[in-house]
Amino acid sequence: MNDFSIQNSINDIHSDKTREYFKEVANSYYNGNYRAAIVTLYSVVICDIIAKLETLDEIYSDSNAKSILTETKQFQDDHPTNPDWEKEIIEKIKTRTSIIDNSDYTLIKSLQSLRHLCAHPVINKENKLYTPNKETVASHIRNMLEMLFLKPPLLSKKILTTILLDIADKKDILIDEESLEKYVISKYLNNLSSAVEVNLFREIWKFIYKLDNPDADENRIINYRVLYLLFKRNTEACIEKIKSEQTYFSNIHNASQQINLFIRFIAESHFLYQEFRDDVHLLVNKHVENDNSAKLVAWFLSASYLEHLNVVKAIIGEYYDNTWVKRPLSTASARFISIGLSKGYINEVCDYLVWRYSSARNYNDADLVFSYEIEPNLRHFTEEQLIKLCTDSESNSQTYDRKQASDDHKVLKQVCESKIVDFDIGSYPNTFKTVPNNV
């Protein structure tokens, strides 16, 4: 390990206190004070262990961490000059927490032995105090950085249960993506490394796509939202994880909700579809034959997104019995539209929306299309597209005679007036028949 890497690691240390204390270690090392560096390093290790226990107790309500801290404080109160609590706390975190594993424990014990050698006045045969060499000190510094200081208090196996239970308890509060992301990132992800987040992505995958039980069913949606948050934050690493473990990620239960959520995931990242086994492709193809929502979102089954727009128009045209008009389908349609906009097909998507609304089959269809697809995206319409929307709606009473049209077309009028110079509402007597001129 070279000097530069030690210096660069300082900013990545999780605990603020540890980061400040570690600077003393680094300064001693740089100045050639290797004995002092080892003695200080061991003290920083103990401080970092305590900081991690406090985080586990205060933020994650970890009972083991709380009991270790309580026992340590009691020992210090009872034996204020006895340093044996330092040895005991190392043993306790090894056996009662996931902060360190067996190999980490061995490295700490090795540092502990060297620290005792450096800190006590043991004179060797040449009557010199023992001083470790630069390479030995650098090795111990690197070990403590990598196995302790740079790690979060909770490792993936421990934090997985904590996160899943927490978000399951709060799923009725974390109803939108902004609130979910703010909560999960602030409470958990800011304290995790990218590697731990990718491991979380892998472990949560099975709760969404493999497990089939009442608890998994109840929390599948909120778990998916956390999964996709992890994917967005670590896209390249998650892609590599999927590629390297195709068998694991292709183990998807053949049930409607699982397949729909898989389609939702692939629709956002279509290039990943080829990384899954052929049996998964078969499940998807079979599912979309009988599920209109899945058929709408699964644009990756077409040659391109734009081609799928035409496929969707043809499919909608076949449904004269109103079976296409369902609220879940409207949610899927909104997702399909959002994907197109994110890909830059703004003009094509807005042309499709003009066609979709003006082709509404009944009042309910028009209500849902305007609420889920038109209104959220009116800001993307050009002047020409707004005029065409008003013009085409003129000839379809399902759009303007419905009760909700008074509110919907009021919004349309306001957008038109804000984007079109000298917009003439009188040119569209049917479209705006329920909207007062002065509104």
C-alpha positions as a printed NumPy array, in Angstrom:
array([[  0.   ,   0.   ,   0.   ],
       [  1.464,   3.35 ,  -0.946],
       [  1.13 ,   6.708,   0.817],
       [ -1.292,   8.065,  -1.77 ],
       [ -3.836,   5.295,  -1.225],
       [ -3.813,   5.84 ,   2.521],
       [ -4.492,   9.537,   2.008],
       [ -7.257,   8.875,  -0.502],
       [ -9.   ,   6.485,   1.861],
       [ -9.495,   9.069,   4.587],
       [-12.547,  10.708,   2.996],
       [-14.232,   7.31 ,   2.567],
       [-14.156,   6.431,   6.264],
       [-17.764,   6.142,   7.457],
       [-17.514,   7.568,  10.965],
       [-16.719,  11.275,  11.297],
       [-14.904,  10.653,  14.578],
       [-12.892,   7.795,  13.131],
       [-11.96 ,   9.948,  10.157],
       [-10.536,  12.647,  12.429],
       [ -8.703,  10.164,  14.661],
       [ -7.27 ,   8.332,  11.658],
       [ -5.55 ,  11.51 ,  10.49 ],
       [ -3.253,  11.141,  13.508],
       [ -2.368,   7.636,  12.337],
       [ -1.639,   8.896,   8.832],
       [  0.497,  11.775,  10.095],
       [  2.578,   9.444,  12.26 ],
       [  3.05 ,   7.086,   9.34 ],
       [  4.075,   9.837,   6.908],
       [  6.561,  11.263,   9.416],
       [  8.207,   7.9  ,  10.014],
       [  6.84 ,   7.519,  13.555],
       [  5.845,   3.917,  12.987],
       [  5.602,   2.911,  16.647],
       [  3.209,   5.795,  17.328],
       [  1.219,   4.932,  14.203],
       [  0.566,   1.389,  15.458],
       [ -0.382,   2.472,  18.976],
       [ -2.756,   5.125,  17.648],
       [ -4.187,   2.788,  15.016],
       [ -5.253,   0.29 ,  17.658],
       [ -6.94 ,   3.038,  19.672],
       [ -8.801,   4.171,  16.551],
       [ -9.962,   0.587,  15.96 ],
       [-11.546,   0.482,  19.417],
       [-13.157,   3.9  ,  18.869],
       [-14.545,   2.826,  15.497],
       [-16.009,  -0.341,  16.999],
       [-17.807,   1.759,  19.609],
       [-19.037,   4.179,  16.927],
       [-20.45 ,   1.295,  14.908],
       [-22.167,  -0.168,  17.968],
       [-23.713,   3.226,  18.735],
       [-25.005,   3.494,  15.163],
       [-26.492,   0.009,  15.339],
       [-28.17 ,   0.864,  18.631],
       [-29.405,   4.388,  17.913],
       [-30.426,   4.091,  14.254],
       [-31.213,   0.403,  13.773],
       [-32.32 ,  -0.514,  17.334],
       [-29.932,  -3.466,  17.402],
       [-30.385,  -5.22 ,  20.76 ],
       [-26.984,  -6.934,  20.609],
       [-25.203,  -3.638,  20.063],
       [-27.142,  -2.043,  22.896],
       [-26.278,  -4.827,  25.329],
       [-22.563,  -4.712,  24.419],
       [-22.468,  -0.953,  24.993],
       [-24.304,  -1.311,  28.3  ],
       [-21.956,  -4.046,  29.49 ],
       [-18.895,  -2.045,  28.452],
       [-20.049,   1.078,  30.258],
       [-20.812,  -0.938,  33.373],
       [-17.349,  -2.5  ,  33.308],
       [-15.717,   0.925,  32.934],
       [-17.769,   2.27 ,  35.855],
       [-16.833,  -0.683,  38.032],
       [-13.179,  -0.82 ,  36.947],
       [-12.172,   2.679,  35.77 ],
       [ -8.453,   1.854,  35.486],
       [ -8.793,  -1.619,  33.981],
       [ -8.318,  -1.7  ,  30.175],
       [ -9.555,  -5.278,  29.788],
       [-12.84 ,  -4.007,  28.341],
       [-10.959,  -3.343,  25.099],
       [-10.139,  -7.04 ,  24.739],
       [-13.671,  -8.045,  25.682],
       [-15.375,  -5.721,  23.214],
       [-13.418,  -7.291,  20.363],
       [-14.571, -10.751,  21.456],
       [-18.169,  -9.589,  21.797],
       [-18.488,  -8.001,  18.364],
       [-17.046, -11.182,  16.838],
       [-19.572, -13.478,  18.486],
       [-22.644, -11.228,  18.788],
       [-22.625,  -8.933,  15.738],
       [-21.849,  -8.994,  12.023],
       [-19.375,  -6.101,  12.201],
       [-16.397,  -8.432,  11.73 ],
       [-15.89 , -12.024,  10.623],
       [-13.252, -14.563,  11.646],
       [-10.574, -13.251,   9.291],
       [-11.181,  -9.67 ,  10.451],
       [-10.908, -10.838,  14.047],
       [ -7.526, -12.431,  13.323],
       [ -6.23 ,  -9.194,  11.803],
       [ -7.359,  -7.134,  14.804],
       [ -5.713,  -9.576,  17.21 ],
       [ -2.491,  -9.326,  15.208],
       [ -2.613,  -5.536,  15.459],
       [ -3.368,  -5.83 ,  19.169],
       [ -0.239,  -7.925,  19.739],
       [  1.936,  -5.491,  17.795],
       [  0.428,  -2.552,  19.657],
       [  1.355,  -4.115,  23.008],
       [  4.888,  -4.651,  21.738],
       [  5.136,  -1.004,  20.641],
       [  3.45 ,   0.531,  23.686],
       [  5.294,  -1.191,  26.494],
       [  8.94 ,  -0.597,  27.47 ],
       [ 10.31 ,  -3.914,  26.33 ],
       [ 14.023,  -3.676,  25.609],
       [ 15.526,  -6.024,  23.028],
       [ 19.026,  -7.5  ,  23.069],
       [ 20.455,  -4.341,  21.538],
       [ 18.806,  -2.167,  24.195],
       [ 16.475,  -0.513,  21.689],
       [ 12.739,   0.023,  21.874],
       [ 10.924,  -2.105,  19.345],
       [  9.97 ,  -0.211,  16.188],
       [  8.01 ,  -1.891,  13.373],
       [  9.142,  -1.292,   9.809],
       [  7.256,   0.826,   7.305],
       [  5.865,  -2.131,   5.356],
       [  4.403,  -3.765,   8.469],
       [  2.707,  -0.546,   9.547],
       [  1.339,   0.067,   6.056],
       [ -0.077,  -3.449,   5.989],
       [ -1.905,  -3.005,   9.304],
       [ -3.259,   0.38 ,   8.244],
       [ -4.587,  -1.091,   5.031],
       [ -6.144,  -4.032,   6.845],
       [ -7.984,  -1.819,   9.316],
       [ -9.198,   0.499,   6.572],
       [-10.549,  -2.264,   4.371],
       [-12.049,  -4.543,   7.002],
       [-13.342,  -1.946,   9.463],
       [-13.058,   1.798,   8.873],
       [-14.404,   1.815,   5.3  ],
       [-17.263,  -0.566,   6.066],
       [-20.747,   0.419,   7.235],
       [-21.971,  -0.848,  10.623],
       [-24.394,  -3.242,   8.952],
       [-23.294,  -5.71 ,   6.324],
       [-25.634,  -6.961,   3.593],
       [-26.997, -10.047,   5.367],
       [-27.843,  -8.093,   8.499],
       [-29.184,  -4.971,   6.874],
       [-31.424,  -6.84 ,   4.419],
       [-33.84 ,  -7.968,   7.119],
       [-33.739,  -4.561,   8.763],
       [-34.609,  -2.712,   5.549],
       [-37.339,  -5.123,   4.436],
       [-39.103,  -5.072,   7.796],
       [-38.819,  -1.301,   8.022],
       [-40.214,  -0.473,   4.585],
       [-42.952,  -3.09 ,   4.97 ],
       [-44.044,  -1.29 ,   8.118],
       [-44.009,   2.087,   6.334],
       [-45.314,   1.182,   2.87 ],
       [-48.53 ,   3.139,   3.469],
       [-46.469,   6.273,   4.081],
       [-43.808,   5.882,   1.393],
       [-46.356,   6.042,  -1.414],
       [-44.331,   7.927,  -4.038],
       [-40.825,   7.448,  -5.379],
       [-39.495,  10.721,  -3.999],
       [-40.458,   9.917,  -0.406],
       [-39.222,   6.326,  -0.7  ],
       [-35.856,   7.344,  -2.14 ],
       [-35.338,  10.097,   0.409],
       [-36.156,   7.749,   3.29 ],
       [-34.146,   4.708,   2.177],
       [-31.124,   6.694,   1.012],
       [-30.983,   8.847,   4.131],
       [-31.508,   6.057,   6.65 ],
       [-29.651,   3.211,   4.952],
       [-27.889,   3.686,   1.641],
       [-25.797,   6.689,   2.632],
       [-24.096,   4.373,   5.119],
       [-23.431,   1.546,   2.652],
       [-20.753,   0.928,   0.066],
       [-21.656,   0.246,  -3.55 ],
       [-20.62 ,  -3.395,  -3.135],
       [-23.059,  -3.857,  -0.266],
       [-25.844,  -2.194,  -2.281],
       [-25.265,  -4.606,  -5.171],
       [-25.444,  -7.55 ,  -2.772],
       [-28.706,  -6.129,  -1.447],
       [-29.998,  -5.938,  -5.023],
       [-29.211,  -9.623,  -5.459],
       [-30.843, -10.683,  -2.194],
       [-34.   ,  -8.589,  -2.619],
       [-34.48 , -10.041,  -6.119],
       [-35.691, -13.366,  -4.712],
       [-38.267, -11.656,  -2.476],
       [-39.852, -10.154,  -5.588],
       [-39.476, -12.803,  -8.259],
       [-38.953, -16.153,  -6.542],
       [-40.76 , -16.325,  -3.208],
       [-44.479, -17.109,  -3.273],
       [-46.122, -16.7  ,   0.119],
       [-48.561, -14.248,   1.761],
       [-45.808, -12.089,   3.262],
       [-43.97 , -11.839,  -0.061],
       [-47.23 , -11.021,  -1.86 ],
       [-48.096,  -8.263,   0.594],
       [-44.747,  -6.498,   0.245],
       [-43.782,  -7.348,  -3.328],
       [-44.478,  -3.883,  -4.759],
       [-42.621,  -1.891,  -2.103],
       [-39.721,  -4.357,  -2.315],
       [-39.617,  -3.89 ,  -6.082],
       [-39.386,  -0.137,  -5.672],
       [-36.373,  -0.552,  -3.389],
       [-34.844,  -3.022,  -5.846],
       [-35.127,  -0.543,  -8.694],
       [-33.693,   2.232,  -6.53 ],
       [-30.634,   0.053,  -5.914],
       [-30.425,  -0.696,  -9.638],
       [-30.509,   2.996, -10.551],
       [-27.756,   3.784,  -8.061],
       [-25.511,   0.909,  -9.167],
       [-26.591,   0.177, -12.739],
       [-23.321,  -1.085, -14.206],
       [-22.474,  -3.25 , -11.194],
       [-25.997,  -4.712, -11.07 ],
       [-25.854,  -5.532, -14.784],
       [-22.581,  -7.384, -14.251],
       [-24.115,  -9.219, -11.302],
       [-27.043, -10.373, -13.462],
       [-24.713, -11.468, -16.246],
       [-22.458, -13.405, -13.89 ],
       [-25.332, -15.182, -12.126],
       [-27.802, -15.885, -14.916],
       [-29.196, -19.019, -13.267],
       [-29.979, -17.22 , -10.011],
       [-31.658, -14.223, -11.638],
       [-33.575, -16.373, -14.135],
       [-35.254, -18.313, -11.333],
       [-38.613, -16.526, -11.593],
       [-41.862, -17.909, -10.248],
       [-44.57 , -18.331, -12.882],
       [-47.262, -16.157, -11.311],
       [-48.978, -13.053, -12.646],
       [-47.572, -10.507, -10.198],
       [-44.01 , -11.79 , -10.487],
       [-44.089, -11.815, -14.291],
       [-45.665,  -8.349, -14.436],
       [-42.947,  -6.93 , -12.19 ],
       [-40.27 ,  -8.63 , -14.277],
       [-41.749,  -7.032, -17.408],
       [-41.781,  -3.695, -15.616],
       [-38.092,  -4.078, -14.754],
       [-37.055,  -5.091, -18.271],
       [-39.18 ,  -2.343, -19.855],
       [-36.96 ,   0.178, -18.063],
       [-33.756,  -1.66 , -19.079],
       [-34.62 ,  -3.568, -22.249],
       [-31.008,  -4.445, -23.089],
       [-30.997,  -6.855, -20.129],
       [-33.692,  -9.105, -21.579],
       [-31.143, -11.156, -23.519],
       [-29.259, -11.92 , -20.299],
       [-32.08 , -14.128, -19.025],
       [-32.621, -17.748, -20.001],
       [-34.975, -18.833, -22.756],
       [-37.44 , -20.296, -20.252],
       [-37.935, -16.79 , -18.831],
       [-38.611, -15.473, -22.338],
       [-41.202, -18.215, -22.752],
       [-42.959, -17.197, -19.528],
       [-43.082, -13.569, -20.646],
       [-44.376, -14.355, -24.135],
       [-47.092, -16.597, -22.734],
       [-48.104, -14.06 , -20.124],
       [-48.55 , -11.118, -22.497],
       [-50.973, -13.165, -24.602],
       [-53.547, -12.944, -21.801],
       [-52.662,  -9.741, -19.958],
       [-53.322,  -6.406, -21.652],
       [-51.291,  -4.416, -19.115],
       [-48.288,  -6.663, -19.655],
       [-48.768,  -6.51 , -23.407],
       [-48.739,  -2.718, -23.282],
       [-45.604,  -2.369, -21.146],
       [-43.599,  -5.161, -22.813],
       [-42.401,  -2.943, -25.64 ],
       [-39.076,  -4.812, -25.696],
       [-40.872,  -7.677, -27.482],
       [-41.209,  -5.399, -30.514],
       [-38.327,  -4.367, -32.746],
       [-38.327,  -0.877, -31.213],
       [-40.337,   1.404, -28.963],
       [-41.754,   3.286, -31.956],
       [-42.866,   0.064, -33.588],
       [-44.559,  -0.909, -30.346],
       [-46.542,   2.335, -30.424],
       [-48.117,   1.124, -33.67 ],
       [-48.667,  -2.334, -32.186],
       [-50.495,  -0.791, -29.236],
       [-52.692,   1.325, -31.524],
       [-53.665,  -1.786, -33.458],
       [-54.449,  -3.7  , -30.269],
       [-56.583,  -0.898, -28.823],
       [-58.486,  -0.716, -32.094],
       [-59.567,  -4.329, -31.659],
       [-61.295,  -3.773, -28.328],
       [-64.841,  -2.707, -29.094],
       [-66.259,  -4.445, -26.009],
       [-64.559,  -2.013, -23.62 ],
       [-62.367,  -4.706, -22.067],
       [-59.353,  -2.474, -22.705],
       [-60.699,   0.14 , -20.305],
       [-59.443,  -0.809, -16.865],
       [-57.73 ,   1.306, -14.232],
       [-54.714,  -1.033, -13.827],
       [-54.283,  -0.828, -17.569],
       [-54.283,   2.962, -17.357],
       [-51.444,   2.758, -14.836],
       [-49.528,   0.477, -17.193],
       [-50.204,   2.866, -20.055],
       [-48.854,   5.789, -18.035],
       [-45.706,   3.762, -17.389],
       [-45.396,   2.927, -21.088],
       [-45.71 ,   6.624, -21.954],
       [-43.136,   7.605, -19.338],
       [-40.622,   5.163, -20.815],
       [-41.091,   6.649, -24.281],
       [-40.564,  10.169, -23.011],
       [-37.43 ,   9.135, -21.138],
       [-36.071,   7.696, -24.387],
       [-36.55 ,  11.022, -26.137],
       [-39.583,  10.105, -28.271],
       [-41.495,  13.156, -27.078],
       [-43.034,  14.143, -30.414],
       [-44.039,  10.578, -31.292],
       [-45.523,   9.941, -27.86 ],
       [-47.568,  13.145, -27.951],
       [-48.88 ,  12.248, -31.427],
       [-49.942,   8.904, -29.997],
       [-51.671,  10.614, -27.054],
       [-53.65 ,  12.861, -29.402],
       [-54.82 ,   9.764, -31.27 ],
       [-55.535,   7.859, -28.06 ],
       [-57.769,  10.509, -26.506],
       [-59.659,  11.378, -29.674],
       [-60.318,   7.642, -30.165],
       [-61.879,   7.122, -26.72 ],
       [-64.666,   4.512, -26.878],
       [-66.741,   5.743, -23.94 ],
       [-66.809,   8.23 , -21.07 ],
       [-64.831,   6.001, -18.708],
       [-62.162,   5.445, -21.337],
       [-61.845,   9.2  , -21.915],
       [-61.749,   9.893, -18.164],
       [-58.864,   7.497, -17.616],
       [-56.892,   8.495, -20.701],
       [-57.034,  12.174, -19.812],
       [-56.195,  11.615, -16.136],
       [-53.389,   9.102, -16.593],
       [-51.925,  10.039, -19.963],
       [-52.968,  13.463, -21.274],
       [-52.91 ,  15.807, -18.285],
       [-49.537,  14.673, -16.849],
       [-47.923,  15.244, -20.255],
       [-49.61 ,  18.359, -21.66 ],
       [-46.434,  20.322, -21.01 ],
       [-44.718,  18.24 , -23.708],
       [-47.261,  19.048, -26.454],
       [-46.321,  21.442, -29.254],
       [-48.739,  24.137, -30.459],
       [-49.65 ,  21.963, -33.448],
       [-50.329,  18.943, -31.245],
       [-52.505,  20.955, -28.861],
       [-54.54 ,  22.299, -31.783],
       [-54.944,  18.801, -33.203],
       [-56.012,  17.505, -29.789],
       [-58.722,  20.171, -29.595],
       [-59.763,  19.618, -33.227],
       [-59.987,  15.834, -33.043],
       [-61.871,  15.968, -29.751],
       [-64.539,  18.073, -31.497],
       [-65.795,  15.021, -33.378],
       [-65.925,  12.581, -30.462],
       [-68.716,  13.147, -27.952],
       [-67.139,  10.593, -25.605],
       [-64.479,  13.202, -24.837],
       [-66.602,  16.337, -24.409],
       [-70.03 ,  15.124, -23.174],
       [-68.724,  13.319, -20.118],
       [-69.088,  14.847, -16.651],
       [-65.337,  15.029, -15.969],
       [-64.768,  17.005, -19.191],
       [-65.616,  20.291, -17.476],
       [-62.569,  19.967, -15.229],
       [-60.321,  18.203, -17.735],
       [-60.913,  20.618, -20.586],
       [-60.494,  23.576, -18.267],
       [-56.924,  22.344, -17.778],
       [-56.57 ,  21.853, -21.533],
       [-57.807,  25.397, -22.18 ],
       [-55.338,  26.894, -19.707],
       [-52.42 ,  25.054, -21.302],
       [-53.501,  26.086, -24.804],
       [-53.819,  29.721, -23.803],
       [-50.38 ,  29.668, -22.173],
       [-48.639,  28.095, -25.185],
       [-50.623,  29.365, -28.208],
       [-50.732,  33.053, -29.1  ],
       [-54.318,  34.312, -29.593],
       [-55.819,  30.886, -28.923],
       [-59.471,  30.952, -30.083],
       [-61.667,  28.805, -27.853],
       [-64.629,  29.586, -30.128],
       [-63.112,  27.411, -32.847],
       [-63.83 ,  24.352, -30.697],
       [-67.427,  24.709, -29.469],
       [-67.827,  21.036, -28.557],
       [-64.465,  20.498, -26.91 ],
       [-64.937,  23.477, -24.586],
       [-68.749,  23.48 , -24.323],
       [-68.652,  22.966, -20.543],
       [-65.781,  25.411, -19.925],
       [-66.701,  29.082, -19.306],
       [-64.794,  31.597, -21.437],
       [-63.585,  33.489, -18.39 ],
       [-61.984,  30.442, -16.732]])
